Amino acid sequence: MLVMITQLLSIVLAFGSFFGDPAMSEETSPYELVAELVGLSMTVNDQEYACKVVINEAAERGGAAILFLHGYGECGIDGEKQLTVGLPKHAMENPEDWPFVLIVPQKPIFNTEWEDHEEALLKMLDEAAEQGLYDQDRLAITGLSQGGHGTIIIGSMHTELFKAAAPVCGYTERRISKEQQRLEEVGASASDPSVVNAAKALSAIPTWFFHGDDDSVVPVSESRSLHAALEALDADSHYTEFAGVNHNSWDDAYTSIELMQWFQKHLAE
């Protein structure tokens, strides 16, 4: 495994140039609140991967961490797009609301699911731990849309790694085949074998689901069904549904102080 580590220590004045936004230098940029930004690049099975570890000014290096899995639109290997949507964006703009180390990998191929990159994800987590960037015993997982699916599947596959999981507008059954072909989408129910199996695995850790009731991309039945299956197992599961919200339920979820406090509770020493 080839690992190239680039560490940028800052309040990051140069960060705005990564995004090509000259206006950032004219006034206080939210990215200036990043105390440390570590880039992890590696090659796994001949595939290049990018990952950023974000330590904002409220987080503690070597402390509690959240693995964030982005959605379809942020795929690539530039190491930047995955920081612009969802939790990383909000955590960098409002560090006092998100006092956690964020591990933010980038899925390189659009028409794949996160579980197809399981090996790389685990190696990224190992590398970040070896660098002393986070506490492996205080790690949670969250993600949005395709990353919400990744949260469900990677979380269920590795409950030994995560103290809690918060999927946002996610789905259980994969929508893209291992051959990178779109699959027929079928509405989810609490009795579906894939939902039942995911619930059995996820019942080992606390979960909190978020979804908009007007989601036209991922039906709200996905979160409702998995949460119901977890409730049937008497698991520690919460569900928040946003009225009148389409697919972007992540802005509501990641501006929730209650969610941050929930993570704090489960990632406490």
LUMMARFI-173419 format. One record per residue (C-alpha): residue in one letter; z, y negated, x. Coordinates in steps of 0.02 Angstrom, whole numbers, padded with zeros to 5 digits, always signed. Each point is the difference from the previous one (the first is absolute). Example, Ala and Ser with C-alpha at 12.3 -4.5 7.8 and 13.67 -1.06 7.14 Angstrom:
REM LUMMARFI-173419
a+00390+00225+00615
s-00033-00172+00069
***
This chain:
REM LUMMARFI-173419
m+00000+00000+00000
l-00053-00166+00068
v+00125-00134-00040
m-00025-00182+00041
i+00147-00113-00033
t-00021-00187-00017
q+00158-00097-00028
l-00001-00180-00054
l+00169-00089+00010
s+00006-00160-00094
i+00025-00116-00130
v-00187+00031-00018
l-00097-00164+00007
a-00155+00094+00051
f+00010+00117-00148
g-00101-00116-00110
s-00150+00022+00113
f+00000+00187-00038
f-00044-00045-00179
g-00119-00140+00043
d+00096-00130-00099
p+00011-00164+00097
a+00105-00078-00137
m+00145+00110+00054
s+00026-00105+00156
e+00012-00161-00102
e+00161+00047-00089
t+00133+00132+00011
s-00081+00170-00013
p+00091+00146-00082
y-00055+00104+00149
e+00106-00109+00114
l+00149+00087-00080
v-00050+00163+00087
a+00119+00022+00145
e-00094+00148+00072
l-00167+00081-00037
v-00042+00164+00086
g-00174+00073-00006
l-00019+00187+00012
s-00174+00068+00030
m-00031+00185+00021
t-00133+00132-00012
v+00039+00157-00098
n-00128+00139-00020
d-00135-00117+00067
q+00039-00130-00134
e+00059-00173+00050
y+00152-00070-00092
a+00083-00170-00006
c+00179-00036-00049
k+00112-00153+00005
v+00189-00003+00005
v+00064-00162-00073
i+00176-00059+00041
n+00031-00162-00091
e+00141-00119+00045
a+00118+00080-00127
a-00030+00178+00061
e+00088+00090+00142
r-00102+00085+00136
g+00053+00182-00003
g+00071-00018-00175
a-00047+00052-00177
a-00187+00016-00032
i-00129+00022-00137
l-00166+00089+00022
f-00130-00096-00102
l-00165+00082-00052
h-00136-00122-00053
g-00135+00019-00132
y-00186+00041+00007
g-00059-00176+00039
e+00098-00017+00163
c-00073+00152+00089
g-00071-00019+00175
i+00052-00004+00182
d+00017-00188+00026
g+00190+00010-00012
e+00008-00158-00105
k-00057+00024-00180
q+00147+00112-00044
l+00118-00146+00034
t-00078-00115-00128
v+00044+00087-00164
g+00160+00067-00075
l+00164+00022+00090
p-00052-00060+00174
k-00065-00164-00072
h+00158-00033-00099
a+00116+00056+00140
m-00082-00117+00124
e-00002-00147-00120
n+00178+00028-00061
p+00093+00093+00137
e+00172-00030-00076
d-00056+00106-00149
w-00057+00146+00107
p+00118+00029+00148
f-00086+00161+00056
v-00113+00057+00139
l-00170+00034-00078
i-00111+00138+00067
v-00175-00039-00065
p-00137+00125+00047
q-00181-00027-00047
k-00100+00141-00077
p-00166-00001+00094
i-00116+00080-00129
f-00021-00067-00177
n-00046+00162-00088
t+00150+00100+00054
e+00178+00017-00064
w+00154-00038+00104
e+00048+00183+00011
d-00162+00030+00096
h+00080-00104+00138
e+00171+00082-00003
e-00004+00050+00183
a-00040-00177+00057
l+00136-00074-00111
l+00130+00115+00074
k-00055-00042+00176
m+00009-00186-00038
l+00177+00021-00065
d+00047+00099+00155
e-00077-00130+00115
a+00090-00143-00088
a+00164+00095+00016
e-00029+00036+00184
q-00026-00186+00026
g+00170-00031-00081
l-00078-00102-00140
y+00094+00081-00145
d+00138+00122-00046
q-00076+00166-00051
d+00153+00036-00107
r-00029-00158-00103
l-00181+00011-00057
a-00076-00023-00174
i-00180+00004-00063
t-00100-00107-00120
g-00182-00041-00034
l-00121-00068-00127
s-00146+00078-00095
q-00077+00126+00121
g+00155-00032+00105
g+00105+00034-00155
h-00083+00170-00006
g+00036+00018+00185
t+00182-00044-00033
i+00011+00137-00130
i-00087+00133+00104
i+00062-00040+00175
g+00172-00033-00072
s+00002+00168-00090
m-00063+00090+00156
h+00133-00076+00112
t+00157-00035-00099
e+00096+00039+00160
l-00068-00162+00075
f+00029-00123-00141
k+00157-00063-00084
a-00095-00073-00148
a-00177-00021-00068
a-00075-00140-00106
p-00180+00031-00056
v-00089-00150-00077
c-00145+00033-00122
g-00023+00170+00081
y-00071+00165-00060
t+00043+00182+00034
e-00162+00102+00000
r-00119-00048+00139
r-00153-00101-00054
i-00105+00032+00155
s-00039+00175+00063
k+00026+00056+00179
e-00190-00011+00012
q+00015-00186-00039
q-00074+00014-00175
r+00069-00086-00155
l+00083+00122-00119
e+00004-00008-00190
e+00154-00095-00056
v+00104+00086-00131
g+00146-00082-00088
a+00170+00056+00063
s+00139+00081-00100
a+00175+00054+00046
s-00051+00183-00019
d-00146-00005+00122
p+00030+00123+00143
s-00031-00135+00131
v+00124-00116-00085
v+00130+00137-00021
n-00017+00052+00183
a+00012-00179+00063
a+00153-00029-00109
k+00086+00156+00066
a-00023-00060+00178
l+00040-00184-00032
s+00157+00045-00096
a+00083+00018+00171
i-00003-00189+00027
p+00021-00156-00109
t-00162-00070-00071
w-00051-00161-00088
f-00171-00015-00082
f-00090-00162-00044
h-00155-00020-00108
g-00088-00127-00110
d-00023+00058-00179
d-00177-00072-00004
d-00060+00083+00162
s-00188+00032-00014
v-00014+00084+00172
v+00145+00123+00003
p+00061+00044-00176
v+00182-00039-00033
s+00018+00181-00058
e+00004+00048+00184
s+00168-00083+00034
r+00068+00038-00173
s-00037+00185+00019
l+00075+00024+00173
h+00154-00099-00046
a+00021+00105-00158
a-00018+00161+00101
l+00135-00063+00119
e+00114-00046-00144
a-00021+00176-00069
l+00071+00061+00165
d+00145-00122-00014
a-00060-00083+00160
d+00047-00174+00060
s-00157-00089-00063
h-00031-00176-00063
y-00153-00072-00084
t-00055-00180-00028
e-00152-00041-00106
f-00071-00176+00000
a-00066-00058-00169
g-00175-00073-00001
v-00029+00038+00185
n-00161+00081+00059
h-00018+00089+00166
n+00091-00127+00107
s+00178+00049-00039
w+00044-00011+00185
d+00031-00187+00001
d+00129+00022-00138
a+00075+00153+00085
y+00014-00075+00174
t+00073-00164-00060
s+00140+00097-00085
i+00168-00033+00080
e+00064+00153-00093
l-00123+00110+00095
m+00054-00073+00167
q+00182+00030-00045
w-00042+00178-00053
f-00078+00032+00171
q+00153-00078+00083
k+00114+00116-00096
h-00095+00156+00052
l-00029-00055+00179
a+00178-00053+00036
e+00082+00072+00155
***
